[in-house]
Amino acid sequence: MAASGQQPNYHIGHKEETLKAFELRNAGTCLGYLLPTLEALPPDFSLLDIGCGPGSITFDLARRFPKARIVGVDLGDEVIERNRANIAHFAPDSNIEFRSGNLLHPEAFLSPEELGSFDVVHEHTTLICIPDSVAGLHALMRVAKQDGGIVACREADVASQVIWPPVPESAELQERIYAMNGLDTQMGRKLLSKALDAGFRRDQVTASASVLSNITAPHRELYAGSMIAMLADENSDYRKAAAKFGYTEEQVDVLRRNMEKLIAADDGWRLCICTEIICRLGP
Ligand SMILES: C[S@@+](CC[C@H](N)C(=O)[O-])C[C@H]1O[C@@H](n2cnc3c(N)ncnc32)[C@H](O)[C@@H]1O
């Protein structure tokens, strides 16, 4: 487990195929639990989206709330450059910006005036990438407005993932990769408990759950295609883990064929439970 304030790497990486798969996400498909709360705020609210990745959720928020000040932050410089280049295309008439930064060091990407000033601090499947997720939640709490600010999180419970046709070998390697990086595939089910560990009171938190899915053929292809691309890359964490755990070429081939099976299966799908919390700061 990494100490607070440190984070070794991002285990999935920002390959183009992965970014394309994440781009399926938007506020409509992922933030059903949060949209009514945002709609009730004054239209010029400020929102920080931490671990925004390719920014499809962030851009959608900027389009839906054009008067709001939206700031997307991610560890990866390249993905932030990519997002900046996409602003003119995805959210031209909005108040959006992107910055590089590590959630665990907010003072490095926020000015002293901005720290503790955001009306809403949001993350979508970012805490699951941080070994010390309680430190991550604590940092989210610090950057939100202390009196009346909102911290909103949606986290995947990767251990609950259902894929049909069955792909047990792929699930096993995934579990090992998370463990190798000090991460927890059960982050989703522990989200509320970690929020309480980080210092939120139970009466400040509203909890809910929903499912992240890849069901249609194009959506299965984007998900499975991103896994196939990682398997083809000798430098990806997937290949490094396979090498570390002594996988033979035939075993790596089984992993690839599993994903090809998912793409081809008309009766196939990938489903993953996501947990959601809305935490309101203040008395
Ligand atoms: C699973 S992706 C989710 C991306 C986006 N939120 C979405 O759902 O489409 C997690 C993202 O969090 C970023 N990330 C991981 N650790 C981070 C940290 N400590 N600070 C900021 N971003 C981080 C990664 O670089 C990655 O882009």
The ligand as a Gaussian input file, in Angstrom:
#p B3LYP/6-31G(d) Opt

LIG

0 1
 C      -10.716000       4.706000     -14.765000
 S      -10.239000       6.275000     -15.380000
 C      -11.781000       7.168000     -15.320000
 C      -11.793000       8.382000     -16.207000
 C      -13.103000       9.201000     -16.149000
 N      -13.394000       9.663000     -14.817000
 C      -14.232000       8.368000     -16.672000
 O      -14.947000       7.729000     -15.889000
 O      -14.394000       8.305000     -17.911000
 C       -9.383000       6.955000     -13.990000
 C       -8.636000       8.245000     -14.289000
 O       -8.132000       8.757000     -13.048000
 C       -6.839000       9.286000     -13.259000
 N       -6.133000       9.270000     -11.976000
 C       -5.689000       8.189000     -11.296000
 N       -5.118000       8.586000     -10.150000
 C       -5.213000       9.935000     -10.089000
 C       -4.781000      10.930000      -9.160000
 N       -4.150000      10.586000      -8.036000
 N       -5.026000      12.220000      -9.431000
 C       -5.680000      12.590000     -10.573000
 N       -6.107000      11.693000     -11.494000
 C       -5.872000      10.387000     -11.256000
 C       -6.211000       8.366000     -14.304000
 O       -5.126000       8.996000     -14.961000
 C       -7.420000       8.073000     -15.195000
 O       -7.497000       8.960000     -16.285000

